[in-house]
């Protein structure tokens, strides 16, 4: 995912070193589920995800899509 992360952070004007947060919080596991109802590679909450344009419902949870969740995280 490194190239994808680099492109997303550069596009958002953020330091590319932020890409090291993903292995720290989820171990690069795109299917990770946290203790406090967080999910995905960036461990986004439901509110953060919806606020940043992801679809989260009983049928679809875009937090598990690395590309979309990176865009929402940045």
Secondary structure by P-SEA (a helix, b strand, c coil): caaaaaaaaaaacccccccccccccccccccccccccccccccccaaaaaaacccccccccccccaaaaaaaac
